[in-house]
Amino acid sequence: ILNVEQSPQSLHVQEGDSTNFTCSFPSSNFYALHWYRWETAKSPEALFVMTLNGDEKKKGRISATLNTKEGYSYLYIKGSQPEDSATYLCAFRGNEKLTFGTGTRLTIIP
Amino acid sequence: ETGVTQSPTHLIKTRGQQVTLRCSSQSGHNTVSWYQQALGQGPQFIFQYYREEENGRGNFPPRFSGLQFPNYSSELNVNALELDDSALYLCASSLDLVYGYTFGSGTRLTVV
């Protein structure tokens, strides 16, 4: 059974502050690491698909890094805004399927 | 792009009944996966279809079955419903997993 863990489970951040959270995954049989943002009552939205050790990806104020040798990825949000409130899911791909973590629920306090 | 649409959005069924959930993939996507998300958990992989053939399955019993049609739309069938089957069922399609999945907004199934 693959273990994909995300921490923290939930997070409250003041508007304007920066934050980050972690996804840890198996370091063997790595193919890709996905990040998704899931807002309440909407569909999960793909943020990043990362495949190479040392990868860094950026989308606006959100960025992610990947370390496949030690099995972790960080997601960073710079200058948090209310619209960043969502659950952030990571998913490990070792073969044809994705194994998801339980997510980090981020709430931005205005 | 029309995105991924799922139907119905909500459903209530009685224990022991059968249910069929439907998913229309994003145009051009030939891979579809189904996930179950129970309360407090991340989405759990049920199975995946690629060009009408099942090419991956998670730890779900055989009463969870599926189909993918020539237009790449898909169905998830669950027989002999149990109370623990109550969950949000997500469908996701992809052309190539390099690009990630496009998800539908899910079907909320309640078994009573």
Interface residues (C-beta under 8 A of the other chain):
Chain A: V4 Q6 A32 H34 Y36 A41 K42 S43 P44 E45 A46 F48 V49 T51 L89 R93 N95 E96 K97 L98 T99 F100 G101 T102 G103
Chain B: G3 V4 S33 Y35 G40 Q41 G42 P43 Q44 F45 Q48 Y50 N55 G56 G58 L90 A92 L97 V98 Y99 G100 Y101 T102 F103 G104 S105 G106
